[in-house]
Each structure stands twice: as C-alpha cells, then as structure tokens.
Amino acid sequence: MYNVIGLEETDVMCAESFTEALKIFHERCIEPISRGQKPRNAETTCYIEAIGETATTRMHYPFVFEFAVKAGLIKDGKLAEPLIEPPTTELIAAFSRAAVMQMVGTLGCH
C-alpha cells in the first residue's frame, strides 16, 4: 500500500501498487513542476510513502523521478505505456536508497 502526498501536503491519495502511486504522483507533482508550478520546498513536500507491515518509508520527489526514469516508467517526461510494476526487490532498494540519501542530507554528512 502507498500514500501519495502532492504539492499541498494535505493532498493525500492512496494506491495499491507503486505504478498506481506513480500515476497519481506524476499528475499531482511531476506535471505541475514541469509546467513551472514549484513551491520552494517541492523536494520535501512531494513524496510516495510505502506502507509495509513492519515499516513505513518515503521517497521524495527527486528520488521518485530518478527511479522512475531508470526503471523505464517515465520516458521523455511522460509515463511509459504500459506501466509495468517493478520487482519488489527494486522497490525496496529504491526506497532504502532514498531513505539513506534523505538522512545523509538532513545530517549534513559527506
């Protein structure tokens, strides 16, 4: 299960799969930002939250976009069709990497 938080942090949508969450995220975050609508803190207000049985983690805007491009889910700024759900191991790796990068950025570690 995933929560998608858009440009307005009160804007929360639920999704059953990552690709469903990505569709919502693309509509609510990626497209508006590409049209120039970007609050100064879009990197932290837009995210997909993965809700697991034992843990919850977030992947913020830059990491969602980067992962989606690398996974072939976004091509030329648009959602690829058909959207194919990435393997669970890739999603775990992407969310884990995003969590570490967020923590490093917050702590100021180099």
GITA-V716916 format. One record per helix or strand of 2 or more residues. SS is the DSSP state (A for helix, B for strand). FROM is the first residue (numbers start at 1). LEN is the number of residues. If there is no record, write none. Layout:
BEGIN
ss:SS from:FROM len:LEN
ss:SS from:FROM len:LEN
END
This chain:
BEGIN
ss:B from:2 len:4
ss:B from:12 len:4
ss:A from:18 len:17
ss:A from:42 len:4
ss:B from:47 len:5
ss:B from:56 len:5
ss:A from:61 len:10
ss:B from:74 len:2
ss:B from:78 len:2
ss:A from:88 len:20
END
